[in-house]
Amino acid sequence: MRLQMGTASFESIDSIVCSIIRSGRSTIRSVLTTKDLKSFVETFNIPEHYSPSLSGPNEPGAFTPGVIPLYTLAFSSCGVRYPLSSFKVALLRHFGVHFSQLHPLGWMRVVHFELSCAAISGEPSVPLFYMFYKLISDGDWFTFAKRQNNVSKPCYSFMPTSTYLKDWKSRFIFVSAAMMSESPFPKDVDTPIEDAIPTLSANETVQWKRMYENPTRAFTFSEGILARGV
């Protein structure tokens, strides 16, 4: 049984793939309370017609038909906001990873990259991001790891290597899968990840050089900064 915000029913999307459920997601339960749910929905403007809800006592943070988990750390500490920027959608589609499969610190790298592009009046692009990062699996999740320096120096001078809340995996709510309808189907974490150094356009090459020559720190960005870049 779920406790819902609002009266909208969950929209059924039968095409959500459930075969990726593994021991991690299938055993972790949410520790969030009704108060936490209300605060998260209000703070991050989660539309009520997507039926934000708490999980029942026996419902883990796994994908089910029509319903997906949202991990609060991705929003509260890593800078994700809804609706997703067109770049974030393009990035998910390129790598074939569902929104809820990306580790929060992976999202911090994405947000920092977008802000770094904005800081030099540049445009974020998948090839440019791919020059700095590669997709890797991380247990039941995916994340982005920096490339070796012989390929590209990083675009950051500091990047957190651990999450702020150690129990982040148990801090999630459920929403209708329609909220992230632009996101690809969940990716099987056992699928081999193809990786190739991208080819940059002339403009992307100039921007790439400016970004690694002027690295910046990644941290929990203020709303004012996020509004400018993502």
Secondary structure, DSSP 8 states (H G I E B T S, - for coil): --EESSS------TT---TT--HHHHH-B----HHHHHHHHHHTT--GGG--EE--TT-BS--BTTEEEEEHHHHHTT---SS--HHHHHHHHHHT--GGGB-HHHHHHHHHHHHHHHHTT----HHHHHHHEEEEEETTEEEEEE--TTT---SEEE--SS-SSTTGGG-EEEEEGGGGTTS-----TTS----------HHHHHHHHHHHHS-EE-----HHHHHHH-
